[in-house]
Amino acid sequence: MQHRIVVLGAGYAGAVAAGRLARRLRREDVALTLVNAEPDFVERVRMHQLATGQELRPRPFAEMFAGTGVELRIARVTAVDVDRKTVTITAADATGEDAVRELEAVQELEYDTLVYALGSDWHDQGVPGAAEHADHIASRPGALRLRERLALLAAGAPVVVVGGGLTGLEAVTEIAEARPDLDVALAARGALGDWLSPKGRRHLRKVLDGLGVTVHEHTAVTAVAPGHVTTAAGAAVPAAVTVWTTGFAVHPVARATALEVTGAGRIVVDQTMRSVSHPEVYAIGDAASATGAGGKPLRMSCASGIPMAWQAADAIAARLTGGKLPRTPLRYVNQCVSLGRREGLIQYVTADDRAVRAALTGRTAARYKELICKGAAWAVAHPMLGLPARRRRVVAEPARTDTPLPTTTPA
């Protein structure tokens, strides 16, 4: 019998894991299924570009995985039963008013090994009015909705981006560059770029000043209304459009299972990305709570998700074929920030993601970031390239008595 591997989610982490597994294992030995709600790969790191009217190259999964042996299922995951080893899926277009069709479209997939990579969506942080009145760029539908709203704004209309992290910086600079006629502002809870090196902070402030962005530092937004946001100090900041970039919330399916999860719903895994409570389940990307260099938790990002996918795929292949387990801690090299199409910031960091003095800025940094984005998309679009062609035969079911590897502490 073939060993059944089911991968849930085809973002950067899930798609890369599926391709790497197809490359590592013989088709005669494994049945590899990839489940995703959309038929095309979404370059999530470019959603700020999509929101400002730029067109992105379509990347159909049917073309990416043609000839790889990966079976693609376009469906939504509604439940995972880790005791029965089943996944419940619903046809992606069978939602809302089409209740009868939705019920008829419900199916179960059985697995021997599950790779959970359902990722995350935007998080309103419980702020009143955010869910009703704010826009986001955490998904393609969200970015397209923001795109429509920005296109309708007249010159001089105020736009407020809430959140001073990487997503917020990319969003506010892209909007300000694409629409210099708008009154664009950024609301950051702390100091602007307070995690960056002095050089990085100076360059960031220079770019924002050059784009005419008003920066509200040490400003927590406590409510969102149709025409303004309210700060913790009681001030009302005008906002015809509010863009919310204050963090991510993981897909809720894992929390409803018997898997061990953190308080935020992320699956707790060891250094091979295997669940500490259910060894036949692996979690990668934003859905997983894993540690990197120095035992520090990995942040939600593409920079974490792809290496996590490599680690999980190699560990699964090793356990199935009797190979050597990967035990190298994941580490960071830099943080890449696009600041519009002509400016960028590459902040070099320690292995555990702390800024060092060195930083690359300007057009060179913008080109560097573009190469990183293209490289990540290339890795997804060419799942069968970049690895030795040698596939190993499956010799056994994954062992359940491996020596436990270090894990992250649930938050």
N, C-alpha and C positions, 0 to 999 in steps of 0.2 A: 504494500500500500504506500501511496505517496504521503509524505509529511505535509500537512496542510498549514500554510503560513498565511495569515490574513493581516494586511496593513490597513489601518484606519486613518484616513487623512492623507492628502497628497499636496501638502505645502512643501516647503524646502526640505524639512526633515523626512516626512513620509515618502515623498517621491524619490529622494536620494536613497533611502533605506531599501525601497522596493527594487530599484535598479541595481544596487550593490548586491543584494541577495540573489537576484537573477544572474548576476555575474559570477557569484561565488559557488552556487549550487547547481547540480545537474537537474535538468527539466524532468528526467525520468524519476527522480527521487522526491521532488517537491511540487506541490500545487500552490502557486503564489497568486493571491488575490489582493488587489488594491481597490479600496472603497473611497470614493470622494463625491462630494455633493455637486461639483461643477465639472464639466468635461474638459476645461482648459486649465493650465497651470496659471496661478495668480502670482505675479511678482510683487509680493507684499511690500518690499522695500521701495517700490516705485509708486505707491498709491498717492503720494503727494503730487507726483507728476500727472497722474490720471485726473486728479481733482482739479488741476489748473488747466485742463483742456488738451493735454498732450496725449497722443495716441500711442498705445503700447502694442508691441508685436504679439499676435495671438500664438499660443503654444498649446495645441491640442494634445491631450494625453494619448489619444489613439495613435498619433504619429510618433510620439516619443517612445512608446512602449511596443510599437509594432515589431514583431519578430523576436521579442525577448522572452516570451512564455508567460508574461504577467497578464493575468485576466483582470480587466478593468470593469468595475461596477460603479455606475453613476447613481449614487443613492445617498440618503442621509442615514446616519447611525442614530438610532433612538434608544438602544439599550445594549449592555454587555452583561452576560451572566458568566462570571468567572468560575463558578462551580460546575456548570454544565458545559462550559467552554463553547458558548454560542454568542453570536452578535445578531441583534435584530436591526434590520435595515428597512427603509421605506423609500419608494421611488422618489427621486429628487423633485419631480414636478407634481407629486400627488400630495398637496398640502392645502391648507385653507378651506375653501368652500367645497372642494372636491373630496368630501369625507368618505363617500362610498368607495371611490377609486383608491383612496389612501389605505383603507382597510384591506382591500383586495391586493394591494401592492406590498403588504408587509411580508418579509421573508426572514428566514434565519440562516446564518452561515455558521458552520462548525469549524473550529480551528484546533490545531495542536499547539501552534505558537502564534501569539497575537502581538503585533506591534501597534501600540496605541500612539497616534500622532495627530489627534484631533485639534491641537493648537488652541488658540485663544481668540477672543473678540475684545471690543473696547469695554471699558469699565467706567461707569458713571460715578463710582465711589459713593453712591447713595446721596449725592448732592441734589437737593430739590430742583426740579425743572430740567436737569441735564438730559435725562432720557427723552423728555418730550420736546425740548427746544434746541438741543445741541446737535451738531453733526460730527462725524468722525471719519478717519481714513484707515481704520483697522481691517477693512474688507473692500472688495470691489464694489458691491452695492452701496456701501457707505461713501466711498470716494466718488461714485457716479452721482449720487444724490447731492453731495457737496458741490460737485462740478456744475450741476444745474442751478443751484442756489447762487453760486458766485457769478454765473453768467447773467443772472437777472439783476444784479446790483448795479445801481447807477454810480457815476463818479462821486467820490467823497463819502460813500457809505462806509460805516465802521465795521471792521471784522476783528474779532478777538480770538486768538489761539490760547487756550488754557493748558498749561503744562510746559515746563521748561526743559524737558528731557530731550533725547535725540529725536523722537518723533515730532515733538512740538517745534524744535528748531528747524527741522527740514520742512515742516508744513508752513511755518510763518515766513520763511525766506522765499519759498517757492511761490506763495501767494503774493507777497510783496513785489517780487520780481516780475511775475506774470501780469499783475494788475497794479501798476504804480499809481493809478488813479484812485485807489481805495485808501482808506485810513486804517492801516493794519497795526494791531497791537499784540503784544505777548504778555500774558500774566504768568509769572513764575513764583512758586511757593518760596523758594530760596533766592540766593543771589544768582545772577545770570552766569550759567556755565560753571557753577561752584565746584564741580568735580574735575574740571580741566586744569591743565598747567597754566601758569601765568601767560605764556605765549599764546596758548589756545584761547584763553579768556579775552586777551587783547584783540586777537583777530576776530573773534565772534562779535565783540562789541563794535568793532570797526565796520564789519559787514552789515550788521543790523542798522547802524547809524546811516550808512550809505544808502540803504534801501528805504530809509524813512520809517522804520518800525519803532513804535513807542513801546518801551519795555517797562512793565510794572513789576519790580522785584519785591520779594518778600510779601507777595500778595496771594492770599488764599481766596479762591472763589467759592462762595458758600451758597449761591443760588443762581439759576439761569432763567431768564424770562425772554419772551419773544423779541424785545428790543434792547435788552441790556443784561449785564451780569452784575451780581452784588458781591462785594468783597467782605472779608471778615471784619474790616474796619467800618463797614456800613456804607461804603461808597458805591455809587452806581456807575458802571463803565458802559457807555453805549456800545451795542453790538447788534447790527442787523443780521449778522451770522456769527455764531459761536462754534469754534472747532475744538472738540474735547480730546486731549491727548495725555491724560493723567495716568495712564497705565492700562493693563490688560487683565481680563478675567478669563480663566480657562473654560473650556467646554464642560458643561455640567454632567456629562454621562458618568465619568469616573467616580464622582462623589456618591452616585447612587448605587455603586457596586460594593463588593466586599473587599476591594483593594485597599491597602493602606495608603491614605492620602494626607496631605498637609491640611492645615486650616483653610487654605486658599483653594483646595481641591486638586492639587497637583499630586501625581502618583510618585511615591517615594521609591527610588531605585538605587542600586549599587553602582559601582564604577563601570559595569558592563551594560548599564541601562536596564537591568532586569528588576522587576518588582521584588521588593523585599518580602512581600506576603504571598505572592503567587508567581512561582518561578517560570511558568509558561507564558507570562506576560512581560513585555518590554515596553517602556514608555520613553519617548524622545520629544525634543522640541519644547515648546511652551508648556505642554501637558505634564512634563516630568520635573520632579524636584531632585536634582543631582548636584554633586559637588565637583569642583575642578581643582586646580592647583591650590595648595595650602588648605584644602578642605573648605574652601569658600563656595557658597551656592552659585551655580551658573545663572546668569540673568536671561530673561526672555529675549531672544534675539535670533536672527539668522546666523550670527557668528557662533552661537551656541548650538543651534539646531542641527546644522550640517555635520559638525564633528560628532555630535551625539548619535546621529544616524549612522555614521561610519562605525562608531564603537559598537552600537547595537547589532548591526548587520554582521560585523566580523565576529562578535561573540556568539550569535546564533549559529553562524556557519561553523565556528570552531566546536561548539557543543554538539552539533549534529554530525560532524565528520571526524571528531576526535583530535582536532587541531589545538593550537595554543591560544589561550584566551588573551585578549588585549587588556592590559592593566595599566597603560600609561595615562596619568591624569590629564584631563583636558585643560588647555591653557589659552589665554588671550595674547594677542600681539598688539592690536590697536583698536581704536574706535573710529569708524569712518562716518563723517557727517557731510551730506551735501547741503550747501547753502545757496540754493538756486542752481542754475545751469552753468554759471561761470565761476563760482567760488566754492571752496570746500575746506574741510578741516580734518586732518588725520592726526588724532591724538594717540601717541604711542603709550602703551601701558605695560605694567608688570604682568607676570603670568596670572595673577589673581585679580587683574583688571583695575589696578590703581594707576593713575596718571603719573608719567615721568616728565622730565623737563622738555624732552624732544617733541616737536609737533611739526607737521607739514601743512602749509597753508596755501591759499590762492588757487590759481588755475591748475597748477600741478596737482594739488590735492583733489580738485574737482575731477581731473582726469583719472587719478588713482581710484577714487570712489566709483567712477563709472566702470572701470575695469573690474573692480570687485563685484559690482552688480551683474555685469555681463558674465563674469566667471561663475557666479552662483547659479544663474539661469542656465549657463552652458552645462554645468554639472547635472542639472535636472533633465535637460533636454537630450543629453547623450548618456543615458544610464549604463550603456554597455561598453563605454570607452573609459580609459584611464586606469584600468586594472589588468593584471595578467589574465590571459584567456583561460588559464587552467581552472577547471571546476573540480571540486572534490566530491567523492561519493558519500552519501549519507550512510553512516555505519550504525547509528544508534539514536534512540530518543534522547533529548536533552537530560543530562544527569540532574537529579534533584538533591544531590548530597555534596555539591561543590563547597569548598571553604568559603564562608561568607566574606564578601568584600565590603569595604567601608561604604557607609551610606550617609546621606545628608540627614540632619535633624529636622523633623517636621516643624514648620513655623506655627 
